[in-house]
Amino acid sequence: MSNMFGNLGELAKMMSKAKDIQANLKKFKEEMPTMEFSASSPGCQVRVTVTGDFRIKEISLTDEALKDRALLEEQILVAANSALAAAKATAQEKMNEVTGGLGVDMPGIF
């Protein structure tokens, strides 16, 4: 009989934890899109800023960057991919915090 009540206590703890994860997930989904991540190309001729929901917000170019089209295209790719990588790393880190490190994959967050 005491085993049954012990299991109910564990179930209550698990349900409480699930509610906490759900609340934290909601907060995560609200906060991430408001965050910004920026990266520059080598030489700082191109700077790209993305949001936490992986959208490009801004691309800044120096006058020097405009002189070589092929180099400019390469620098935009480098800066954009670096900014997106920073956003993804932060999203993963925050997801680990939300789930308590359970390693839960949450596709379709955004």
ABEGO torsion letter per residue (X at the ends): XAAAAAAAAAAAAAAAAAAAAAAAAAAAAAAAAABBBBBBBBGGABBBBBBAAGBBABBBBBAAAAABAAAAAAAAAAAAAAAAAAAAAAAAAAAAAAAGGAGBBBBGAX
